[in-house]
Amino acid sequence: MFTNNEYEDMHLVLGECRNNAAAAATKVYCNRYALGRHLNSNVLRRLARRNGKRSANRHRGRPRTTRTPQMEEVVVNLVY
């Protein structure tokens, strides 16, 4: 299990390496954080895969109904 700070560092390295979790990201992480735990590329691959799933599913679900131009107009008319 990694700490939140370690996950944050992994996210930064993945971003720099454009989600290439292979040897490039692992080498960058291990060189930058030499005193910390060394990773294998599977940890970064899982993190990159998990991030990809979250961003792909971000716009799914119930449509926005409370903050639409029509509702904003109703609220403005109620206030003024």
PEZIJO-V536293 format. One record per residue. N is the residue number from 1. RES is the residue in one letter. BURIAL is 1 if it has 24 or more other ideal C-beta (glycine too) atoms within 12 Angstrom, else 0. Layout:
BEGIN
N/RES/BURIAL + N/RES/BURIAL
END
This chain:
BEGIN
1/M/0 + 2/F/0 + 3/T/0 + 4/N/0 + 5/N/0 + 6/E/0 + 7/Y/0 + 8/E/0 + 9/D/1 + 10/M/1 + 11/H/1 + 12/L/0 + 13/V/1 + 14/L/1 + 15/G/0 + 16/E/0 + 17/C/1 + 18/R/0 + 19/N/0 + 20/N/0 + 21/A/1 + 22/A/0 + 23/A/0 + 24/A/0 + 25/A/1 + 26/T/1 + 27/K/0 + 28/V/1 + 29/Y/1 + 30/C/0 + 31/N/0 + 32/R/0 + 33/Y/0 + 34/A/0 + 35/L/0 + 36/G/0 + 37/R/0 + 38/H/0 + 39/L/1 + 40/N/0 + 41/S/1 + 42/N/0 + 43/V/1 + 44/L/1 + 45/R/0 + 46/R/0 + 47/L/1 + 48/A/1 + 49/R/0 + 50/R/0 + 51/N/0 + 52/G/0 + 53/K/0 + 54/R/0 + 55/S/0 + 56/A/0 + 57/N/0 + 58/R/0 + 59/H/0 + 60/R/0 + 61/G/0 + 62/R/0 + 63/P/0 + 64/R/0 + 65/T/0 + 66/T/0 + 67/R/0 + 68/T/0 + 69/P/0 + 70/Q/0 + 71/M/0 + 72/E/0 + 73/E/0 + 74/V/0 + 75/V/0 + 76/V/0 + 77/N/0 + 78/L/0 + 79/V/0 + 80/Y/0
END
